[in-house]
Amino acid sequence: MITSSQINQLSEEYLKTVKSYSNSFPVFENPSAKEIAEACKQSKVMWGESGIRFFADNSSKKVYIWDSYYGVHIAIARQIGLGDRCINHDPTLFFGSAKVIGGKAVIEDSDELRAEQGNTAGRYQDIRDKGELFFKKFFAINWSWVDKYVSCSAYLNKIKGLIK
């Protein structure tokens, strides 16, 4: 189990500027509240809501965020060194989108974990065949450390309950 002192020791930093669809924008690693607010400025302007996309990498205990208006996960993964882990359904990599409310990011959805209309294995056909093993490995991980950056525990508990 991860202790609160271990969570507080996770480093926060600007990672890099990436480019997707002719737009350059920052990606933050283990973002501070100020960086979360900075990361979602364009989505607020364009859509009237502040939002981010994120990766949580359990193997490194790093969360990467960027404005939800820009760049899909696969394009960003390759630019920040995660390679094809998100399309290869690595159960140690959690990703999704979140609204930013009062400076706090709260998960809205995760394509990988989407559980609507009985599709408990996400949107990818090939994961349906190995979905049970993916979910077993994914939910064996304690993802509570991610809550420091993106509130996700309630969402994960809901999804976990739907797939049992």
Secondary structure, 3 states (H helix, E strand, C coil): CCCHHHHHCCCCEEEEEEEECCEEEEEEECCCHHHHHHHCHHHHHHHCCCEEEEEEECCCCEEEEEECCCCCHHHHHHHCCCCCCCCCCCCCEEEEEEEEECCEEEEEECHHHCCCCCCCCCCCHHHHHHHHHHHHHHHCCCCHHHHHCEECHHHHHHHHHHHC
